[in-house]
Amino acid sequence: MDPDALDPTSWSFWLGALLALAVQWVAFVPAFLRRTERFYDLVGSATFVGAIALAVRQGWPLDARSVVLALAVMVWALRLGTYLVRRIRRAGKDDRFDEIKRSFPRFLLAWTLQGVWVVVTSAPAVLAIRRSGETPVEPLLLIGLFLWVIGFSVEVVADAQKARFAADPANRGRFITTGLWARSRHPNYFGEILLWTGVTVIASPVLVGWERLGLISPLFVAWLLIRVSGIPQLERKARARWGGDPAYEGWYRRTPRLLPRLGRAA
């Protein structure tokens, strides 16, 4: 028999993963009945917090690595969730869901994918916290924390710059090309990928056996943002709105898609 099958860390992780999916399915019911996406992001962020809280309970008392991981994920989830909820309140809707929320299978798929996103993305942190105390602190914790701080800072600053730009009536109908947005067309996504890379680096020394699959977390985040629901959707929308505008086309050509340009901005 596979010894992992008897490992309480194994079965409790998969039980938690099922619970994360169940939360999305329960929330989907009133969302579909009301044809609304207004609490989609709130549920996603809350599920991250819940997953970490369950891991903390399983791994208590916590070592330094687990404390850092728990705080890193919770701070990120609370900040991002608050930002997204405020944004949808200002806008009144999220136009990514205009068609999806009218289709039962497509809207259900969106909620299910959110559950998968929570499970896969948080996996290294959840698994490492559940193994709290198993290894001493080593340089990888500091390296990972450094990556997380840089990534989180980039994401927060980029979101704040875009929010201030959008709130200025003088910028109505315009696109942001200043601040971090002069260095990358999607600096917030770069920060997102980098911070989850940091979380995975911190967690990596204590992951064993099948748990090492959790190392795909930042690759999964990058795949979602670069290939699926992030950059492709936003750039299609931007091109439909500003395509042919010389200012937009110039910014698009000279600005890197994701990795920020270092040095003087173009």
N, C-alpha and C positions, 0 to 999 in steps of 0.2 A: 504493500500500500504506500502511496505517496505520502511522506511525512508531512508535507504541507497541508494535506487534507485534515490533519489533526491539530494544526496550528490555529489557536483561537484568533490570531491576527488575520488569518486568511478568511475564515467564515464570517467574522465580524465585519471585515471590509466589504465583502460581497452583500451582506445584509444591509449595510449602510448604503451601498450603491443602489440596491433595489428600493430602499426608502427614498433616496434622492429622486429617483424616477417617479415613484408613487406621488411625491409631493407635486411634481409637475402635472401629472395626470389629474390629480384632484383639483388643482388650480385651473386647469384647462376647462373644466366643466362650466363654471360661471363665466369664464372669459369668452367661451364660444357662445353661450346663451346670450350674452350681452354684446357680442361681436366687438370686443375691446382688447387692446393690447396694453392698456394703461398700467397694469401691475405685472407685466411679463418680466421686466428687468428687476423689479423689487423681489419677486419670488426667486429669481435666479441668484441674486446676491444673498438673500436670506438662506438659501439652501447651502451655499458655501459656508456661511457662518455656522449653520447647524451641523454640517459635516465635520468641521473643525472642533466644534463643541463636543460632539460624540467621541471624536478621537482623543481629545483631552481627557475625557472621563475614562476612556479605556486605558490611556497611558499614564494616568496619575500615580505617583508624583512625577512632575516633569523635570527633565534635565535641561541644560542651557539650549541645546539644539531644538528641542521641542517647544520651548518658550518662544524662541526666535521664529520658528515656523508658524506657530499658532498666531502670533501677533502680526507677522507679515501678511498672512492670508486674510485675517480678519480686518486689518486696517485697509488693505486693498479693497475687499468686498464692500465694506461700509462706505468708503470714499466713492467708489465707482457706482454703487447702487444709489447713493444720495444724488450724485451728479446726473445719472440717467433719469431718475424719477423727476428731478427738477426740470430737466430738459423736455421731457414729454409733457409735463404740466404746462410749460410755456408754449410749446408747439400745439398742444391739444391732441396730438396723435403721433405715431411713428409710421411714416408712409411706406416702410418696408412691408407692413402688414395689410396694406389697403386691400389687396386681392386675397391674400392668404387667409385672413380671418373670416372670410365668407365661405371657406371650404372646410368641412369637417376633417377630412384626412390630411390636408396640407397644414392646417392650423395645429392639429394634434401632432403632426410630425415636427413642427417648429418647437412645441413644448417638449417633446421627447428628446430632440436634439439638444435642448438646453440642459436636460438632465444628464445626457451623455457628456456634454461639455463640463459640467460640474464634476462628474465622477472622474473623468480622464485627467482633467487639468489639476484637480486637487489631490490626485492619487499619491504622488511622492510625499507631500506634506502629511496627508492622513496616515499613510503607512509608517512613516518615520516617527510621528508622534505616538502612534500605538506601540512602538518599540522603544519608548523613552527609557534612557538609562543604560542602553546596551553597549554604547561605545563612548570613549572620551571625546572631548571637543578637539578638532584638528583645524589646520589652516583652511580647509574647504569651507568651513562655516563662515569664516571672515571673507573669503573670496565670494561666496554666494551672497552674503549679506551686502557686500559692496555692489554686486550686480543688481540686486533687488533695489537698493536705494537709488542707484542711477536710473534704472528703468521706471520706478515709481515716480521719481521726480520729473522725468521727461514726460510721462503720461499726464501728471497733474498740471504741469506748466502748459503743455500743449492744449489740454482741454480748457484751461482757464483763459488762454489767449484766444481760442476760438469762441468761447462764450462771450467774452468782452467785445470781440469784433462783431458778432451777430447781434448783440444788444444795442449797438450804436446805430441809430436810424440812418446816419449818413452812409452806412455800408449796405443798406438794403439792396438786394440783387447783385451784390459783389461777392467775390471769393477771397479768402484770406491768403496772403502771400508774405506775411511779416512774421517776425519772431522765429520760432522753431519751424514754422510752415514755409519759411524761405530756405530751409535746409533739407526738408523732407516733405513729400506730399502727404505722408501719413505718419507724423512723428509720434502720435499717441499709440499707434499700433506697434511701432518699434519699441516704445517703452513697455508695452504689454508683454511682448515676446521676451524682452530682456529680463523683466522682473520674474517671470515664470522660469526662465533659465536659472536665475539666482536661487529660487526656491528649490529647484531640482538639484542643483549643486550642493546646497546645504543638506538635503535629505539623502543624497546618494550613498554615503558611507554605510548606512544602516540597512539598506534594502538588500534582501537576500532572495535567492531563488526566483520564483515567478514575480515577486515584487519589483524586480528590476524592469519589468514592463512599464512601470510608472515613469521611467526615464524618458518616455516618449512625450511627456506632458508639454514641454515647450515646442516640440515639433508639431504636435497636434494643434496647439494654439496658433503657430505660424501657418499651418495648412488652412485652418479655418479663416484666418484673417487675410491671407494672401490669395487663396484659391476659391474660397467658398462664399462666406457671408460678409466679409469686410471690404477689402479694396475693390474687388470686381463690381460689387453693387454701387459703391460710392462713385467710382470712376465712370460707370455707365450713366449714372444720374448727372454727374458734373458735365460730361461730354454732351448729353442731351440738352443741358441748359446753357453751357458756355462754349460748346464746340464751335470753332470758327472765329471766336473772339481773339484778336491778336495778342492781347494781354494774357489771356488764359493759355493760349497755345505756347507763348514764350515761356511762361512760368512752368508749364507742363514739361517742356523740352529740357529746360536747364535744371530742374529740381529732381533729385533722386526720388525714386518711388517709395523707398522705405528707409534705408540706412542713411541717417543724416549726414550731410556734407560737413566736414570739419573745416576749421579756419574761417576765413571771411565768406559770408553768404553772398551768393551771386545776385 
